[in-house]
Amino acid sequence: MFKVVEKKIELSDGRIITIETGKLAKQADGAVVVKMGKTMLLATVVAAKEAKEDVDFMPLSVEYKEKFASTGRFPGGFMKRESRPSEYEILISRLVDRALRPLFPDDFHAEVFVTINLISADKDIMPDALAGLAASAALAVSDIPFHGPISEVRVARIGGQMKINPTFTEMENADIDIMVGATYDNILMVEGEMSEVLETEMLEAIKFAHETIKPQCKIQMELMEQLGKTKKREYSHETNDEELRKTLHEFAYDRVYKTAMLGNPDKHERVEAFEAIKEEFLTRFTEEELEEKEFLVKRYFHVIEKEAVRNALLNEGKRLDGRKTTDIRPITCEVDYLPATHGSALFTRGETQSLTTVTLGTKLDEKIIDEPLIQGTDKFTLHYNFPPFSTGEARPARFLSRREVGHGNLAHRALKRMVPGDPENPYAVRIVSDILESNGSSSMATVCAGTLALMDAGIKIHRPVSGIAMGLITDKTGRYAILSDILGDEDHLGDMDFKVTGTTKGITATQMDIKVDGLSYEVLSKALNQAKEGRLHILDKMLETLKEPRADYKPHAPRIEKIIISKEFIGAVIGPGGKIIQDIQTKTGTTITIEEIGDTGVVEVFAENRDSIVAAIKRIKGIVAIPEIGEVYKGIVKSIQPYGAFVEFLPNKDGLLHISEIEWRRLKTVEEVLKEGDEIDVKLIDVDKKTGKYKLSRKAILPKPDNFKENRE
């Protein structure tokens, strides 16, 4: 029934990756199962037979999905089924998309859907590192045109040694964590985080990853040969008019070139100038002719614009906004811009601007992670918002986009290793970056604004972080130009988008997409060194505004104090049904969290004023205090009996104050001195070894009368 074909890939440490096709999802254009240990990914790919009309881009959709059943777990929520993609699934989908997209033919415009499902999961194997391989293998066994194959691997440095596709456990000690996507010949995509490493160390990790990717690509080539899939389907998705193309080039190229050479720093004026050239050409046609030719004119004009802008830069060394290749746009910074927040910063670089806030919270505010393979909390979160008005677009802002998730994740990775944990920082920290203007590298503006906002909030970050986006323009003759702090147009029209963040010590995060074949490591090395100069320049500008974290939190920022109690007292502090802890919170105006760690309970008390925290801690300490014989306590009379009074001298701890221990003189009744509710000082004089009952004395702390003996006689 099945014609199963299987290929094996052996990693350098002996682990085996298996690619199987012919058993599952046979009605898809291509389907494979990639297996490593108990982890299995099913990747399928389907392409429409024809392209839709007037489509001149690659309509690729990549979906990575993790099934809870793959690890024997139920999804959360009322419906108990997988719902919309998690941020983690979105991020993995983007990683695969970015490696695949450049390799489809430029004139192939049919819709392509790539779906990768995690169907079985080994709890210590990271499946995201196999997703790119699975997607590429599915394309390889299909007839869909694709200039692959590719593969992706994770490379980590653990204890000074490079490791391919490490386990979750091994990753806990990694100081480099990057995903690399590549063909047999070329690097396509890099993304990851690092603990302030040198540029040479990052390049070493990329090279190490590529050496592992090459045999994975070779195996896919062998699979294509074996299945007879080296020849792909024929298609015709573009209608061209060579005479129109030539006429437009003759009319527009010189005009576009001269416009590019003007060096206008205003994005909208540049766009309008280019549009005016195109609109002037369109006036040559009647309305009937435009219905047929306008789409082609727009497509051809974009090609001309790209050619002219690139040539202007390579010939004259002049960028669209007039800068030289290494120039950084003007930078202004401001902190404490929003006085009611716990921390804020406004960072503007050229026409890109981020208004960023920091909010401090308790353990209850930590992000909850509940995914098939990852559960827990994250005390540091960063959210990035990109509203349409930031680019002057007239459209509604509806849903969170994948782009916003990806850019926020990059900024989060750039900063997270610089945000201290306990005990230096007891807070849950949330950064929100709202992009108010955008013309290139708003994610790097988020990193810079995030650093300043953290310092403004009084968070003692290890070192400040800045970020820069680098670009590249090349031609077929081998000429190239590396661009610092790229504009949006330079990203769109260029051959590389290379974002690098770091401190004065080294790199903390990177994201690179390469759109050209054969980019050498020499060029990458030059780009990294130029990026270092740029980000250090940006960092200097930031530190002119705020040199170091503020000595204290804002006066209106909440405070947290932490105490450690014995594990046996956690229940006593919480009380039956949470009664005691709720009472403490209500009466002191605090928020209290308790976490069991080993043999201790970590209690955090959170409030907006010092007095509330002191009052709550006093009650907690009273509950967990171990009574000591000889100590004096302030107690409350709870009940009166003929033989004495019961006094609560510590929370939930009562002792008997015998009538003979109230005063030095003989009393006929307890009521002569005490009544219920009285607050008195008592001394613990004994603990019954059999019953554990406490014996108290009041007279032991009162002065002994001089005539005590006579009174007794």
NORKALIN-V637977 format. One record per backbone hydrogen bond with DSSP energy under -0.5 kcal/mol. CO is the residue of the C=O (numbers start at 1). NH is the residue of the N-H. Records with the same first field share a line. If there is no record, write none. Layout:
CO=NH ; NH
//
This chain:
2=4
5=21
7=19
9=11 ; 17
11=14
15=11
17=9
18=20 ; 35
19=7
20=33
21=5
22=3
25=28
30=45
32=43
33=20 ; 35
34=41
35=18
36=39
39=36
40=119 ; 120
41=34 ; 43
42=117
43=32
44=115
45=29 ; 30
46=113
52=55
54=56
57=59
58=60
59=112
61=114
63=65 ; 116
65=67 ; 118
67=70
68=71 ; 73
69=72
70=121
86=90
87=91
88=92
89=93
90=94
91=95
92=96
93=97
94=98
95=99
96=100
97=101
98=102
100=103
101=104
103=147
105=108
107=109
109=52
111=48
112=61 ; 114
113=46 ; 115
114=63
115=44 ; 117
116=65
117=42 ; 119
118=67
120=40
121=123
122=125
124=168
125=127
126=129
127=130 ; 131
128=131 ; 132
130=134
131=135
132=136
133=137
134=138
135=139
136=140
137=141
139=142
143=233
146=148
151=182
153=180
154=165
155=178
156=158 ; 163
157=175 ; 176
158=161
161=158
163=156
166=126
167=171
168=172
169=172
170=173
171=174
173=159
175=195
176=157
177=193
178=155
179=191
180=153
181=188 ; 189
182=151
186=183
188=514
189=181
190=512
191=179
192=510
193=177
194=196
197=507
198=202
199=203
200=204
201=205
202=206
203=207
204=208
205=209
206=210
207=211
208=212
209=212 ; 213
210=214
211=215
212=216
213=217
214=218
215=219
216=220
217=221
218=222
219=223
220=224
221=225
222=226
223=227
224=228 ; 229
225=228
230=232
238=240
241=245
242=246
243=247
244=248
245=249
246=250
247=251
248=252
249=253
252=256
253=257
254=258
255=259
256=260
257=261
258=262
259=262
260=263
263=265
265=267
266=270
267=271
268=272
269=273
270=274
271=275
272=276
273=277
274=278
275=279
276=280
277=281
278=282
279=283
281=284
282=285
286=290
287=291
288=292
289=292 ; 293
290=294
293=297
294=298
295=299
296=300
297=301
298=302
299=303
300=304
301=305
302=306
303=307
304=308
305=309
306=310
307=311
308=312
309=313
310=314
311=315
312=316 ; 318
313=317
319=322
320=264
323=319
324=327
325=484
330=350
332=348
334=346
337=339
338=341
343=358
344=336
345=347 ; 356
346=334
347=354
348=332
349=352
352=349
353=436 ; 437
354=347 ; 356
355=434
356=345
357=432
358=342 ; 343
359=430
361=428
362=365
363=366
367=369 ; 378
368=370
369=376
374=371
376=369
378=367
379=429
381=431
383=433
385=435
387=390
388=391 ; 393
389=392
390=438
393=395
396=398
401=405
402=406
403=407
404=408
405=409
406=410
407=411
408=412
409=413
410=414
411=415
412=416
413=417
415=418 ; 419
416=419
418=420 ; 462
421=425
428=361
429=381
430=359
431=383
432=357 ; 434
433=385 ; 435
434=355 ; 436
435=387
437=353
441=445
442=446
443=447
444=448
445=449
446=450
447=451
448=452
449=453
450=454
451=455
452=456
453=457
454=458 ; 459
455=458 ; 550
459=461
466=502
468=500
469=485 ; 486
470=498
471=483
472=495 ; 496
473=481
475=478
479=475
481=473
483=471
487=491
488=492
489=493
490=494
495=515
496=472
497=499 ; 513
498=470
499=511
500=468
501=508 ; 509
502=466
506=503
507=196 ; 197
508=194
509=501
510=192
511=499
512=190
513=497
516=519
520=524
521=525
522=526
523=527
524=528
525=529
526=530
527=531
528=532
529=533
530=534
531=535
532=536
533=537
534=538
535=539
536=540
537=541
538=542
539=543
540=544
541=545
542=545 ; 546
554=557
559=607
561=605
563=603
565=601
566=569
567=570
569=573
570=574
571=575
574=580 ; 581
575=578
576=579
578=582
579=583
580=584
581=585
582=586
583=587
584=588
585=589 ; 590
591=606
593=604
595=597 ; 602
597=600
599=567
600=597
601=565 ; 603
602=595 ; 604
603=563
604=593 ; 606
605=561
606=591
607=559
609=613
610=614
611=615
612=616
613=617
614=618
615=619
616=620
617=621
618=622
619=623
620=624
621=625
625=627
628=631
631=684
633=635 ; 682
635=680
636=638 ; 648
637=677
639=646
641=644
643=659
644=641
645=647 ; 657
646=638 ; 639
647=649 ; 655
648=636
650=653
653=649 ; 650
654=694
655=647 ; 657
656=658 ; 696
657=645
658=661
659=662 ; 663
661=698 ; 699
669=672
670=673 ; 674
675=678
678=637 ; 680
680=635
682=633
683=685 ; 697
684=630
686=695
688=692
693=688
694=656
695=685 ; 686
696=658
697=683
698=701
699=702
705=708
707=711
708=712
709=713
//
